[in-house]
Amino acid sequence: MRKPRKSTARRSTSDASEILDRLFVGDDPVRRAQSDKALEDAIIGHLIYNARISAGLTQKQLAVLARTDQAVISRLEDADYRGHSVNMLRRVAAALGKRIDIRLVDAA
């Protein structure tokens, strides 16, 4: 009786982000680090945007409360922005009546 062969084929998916991840990132550790950083930047921008919208504020109004200008808020909300500072995030959070919760989690 023959042993079943181990399958080297990947499972089928229709998830576009998973397909793109396989094609462009794969097992490359440098690309994985870049991809993870880009995702973190996008999440930060999305969190700020959602909190601002939930508070019913424009970018200009939030900027006044955070003692900055509208262009800074716009950059912070941009998924491609890579210059987030903890100090500025604290100011934005305080202006929104929130606080920052930073955690270190195990790397996958």
Steps between C-alpha positions, in 0.01 A plus 500: 500500500638844402530786743298804405717780365521821693325774314720797418211685337353795682135501582282679252370845587306782342610755764673771296718621786621146570577444131694829478684416821608164355608656171682808625611421855516123525777373728730800452575639850588849372176529304306357798643772728413770243150361459444486877621861540272620220205326664580660837519846338168444325335386824621811687360726229172311499467519880557876500255552214228287664544669839482845339187413302337342808568823689333696220810708433659627183874472456526874568298474823712210624816690409392796714429272796834318456691831461621423149383574148264321264782376276647302792167330566466423130845338496425299815187360336688408180566124480835567331628741767802363686583781743269430792639625828369378832488858627275614214281192534460580871393855415246376245370237743461758777318737264257216426455416868694177457833353602754289315527131590835360383579131539784272406377166367685184405628498144330240287 
